[in-house]
Amino acid sequence: MKFVTSILNRRAFVALAAASMLAGVMHSAPASAADVTIPIIVKDTTSFYWQIVLAGAR
């Protein structure tokens, strides 16, 4: 009987640990596209490539 109780306690502990880890992962806030900001460092404003990059960033 003690063997069965130890197995049940071990399973309950593992289930509780897995549920708490899953709850921690699921609690993270979703990031929306409006909240994301990517800084752009323009290297040369006379280059056509960097003018396009800067125009796209604005």
Number of C-alpha atoms within 10 A of each C-alpha: 5 7 8 9 10 11 11 12 12 12 12 12 12 12 12 12 12 12 12 12 11 11 11 10 10 10 8 8 7 7 8 7 7 6 6 8 7 6 7 10 9 11 9 10 12 8 10 10 11 15 15 11 14 14 9 8 10 6
